[in-house]
């Protein structure tokens, strides 16, 4: 619980999310389930074959398996970020899954360099998944591990671009616009006027940012 509490404070601060004390209270607590083996985890949690962890938003449940050595320092902050982000933006609206996953990946700092390398390679090869296509994808049911890897790499680098280029407070404002019902283009143009007015411009600026890095 101590490690989870520490991650909560950091993630909430990163997202500009005011602390919500009931997040850890008994009646509304986060529940963490650790299965003995990957096989038990996949069978019991209903996870896709390549997954190492799973989160159920409304139930506030995180699941993984005992042999997963990455759980405490990688998977736990990732899955906690999902819960905190959704607690912040809500469960309604039409927030693309790649934003949710990108925010969660951003909290796994050790993965950022690898993600940038993947995106640069995909860009050179002309194989980047367009953001419009990312927006339509449901990675939770995707069985192609390479496609899943590319999805996550693109998602986290888009989030990283927005935070590093324009600042965390702007990104928090962007998330608030999504929470309050604006669609992607509206939220982008409201938050980044004259810089990013729609998904197309976001894609152009994102590719330029990492191409020059």
Residue pairs with C-beta under 8 A, 6 or more apart in sequence:
1 24
3 72
3 76
4 30
4 32
4 76
4 80
5 24
7 76
7 77
7 80
7 107
8 23
8 24
8 80
8 84
9 19
10 77
10 107
11 17
11 77
11 80
11 81
11 84
11 107
12 18
12 19
12 20
12 84
14 106
14 107
14 168
15 81
15 84
15 85
15 88
15 103
15 172
15 175
16 168
16 169
16 172
17 84
17 87
17 88
17 172
20 87
22 28
23 29
23 30
23 84
23 87
24 30
28 60
29 60
30 60
30 61
30 62
30 80
30 83
31 59
31 60
31 61
31 62
32 61
32 62
32 63
32 76
33 45
33 61
33 62
33 63
33 64
34 63
34 64
34 65
34 66
34 71
35 41
35 44
35 45
35 63
35 64
35 65
35 66
36 65
36 66
37 65
37 66
37 67
38 52
38 65
38 67
38 68
40 65
41 47
41 54
41 63
41 64
41 65
42 48
42 49
42 51
44 63
45 54
45 63
46 54
47 53
47 54
47 63
48 140
48 141
48 142
48 143
49 143
50 143
50 145
50 148
52 64
52 65
52 68
52 70
52 75
53 62
53 63
53 64
53 68
53 71
53 75
53 78
53 79
54 62
54 63
54 64
54 79
55 61
55 62
55 63
55 79
55 82
55 83
56 63
57 82
57 83
57 86
57 91
58 91
60 83
62 76
62 79
62 80
62 83
64 71
64 75
64 79
68 75
74 108
74 110
74 111
77 107
77 108
78 104
78 105
78 107
78 108
79 104
80 107
81 103
81 104
81 106
81 107
82 100
82 104
85 100
85 103
85 104
85 175
86 100
88 175
88 179
89 95
89 175
89 178
89 179
90 179
93 178
93 179
93 181
94 183
95 178
96 134
96 135
96 184
97 137
97 138
97 139
97 140
98 131
98 134
98 135
98 137
98 139
98 151
98 154
98 155
98 158
99 155
99 159
99 178
101 139
101 151
101 152
101 155
101 156
102 152
102 155
102 156
102 157
102 158
102 159
102 160
103 159
105 111
105 115
105 152
105 155
105 156
105 159
106 112
106 156
106 159
106 160
106 163
111 156
112 156
112 160
114 153
115 152
115 153
115 156
115 157
115 160
116 153
116 157
116 160
116 210
116 213
118 149
118 150
118 153
119 128
119 153
119 154
119 157
119 210
120 210
120 211
120 213
122 128
122 129
122 150
122 153
122 154
123 207
123 210
123 211
127 150
128 154
128 207
129 137
129 150
129 151
129 154
130 203
131 154
131 158
131 199
131 202
131 203
131 206
132 199
134 151
134 154
134 155
135 184
135 199
137 151
139 148
139 151
139 152
142 148
142 151
157 206
157 210
158 202
158 206
159 171
161 205
161 206
161 209
161 210
162 170
162 171
162 174
163 171
165 205
165 209
166 192
166 195
170 191
170 192
173 190
173 191
174 187
174 188
174 191
174 192
177 186
177 187
177 190
177 191
178 184
178 187
182 190
184 198
184 199
185 197
185 198
185 199
188 196
188 197
188 198
188 199
188 201
188 202
189 196
189 197
189 198
195 201
195 205
196 202
196 205
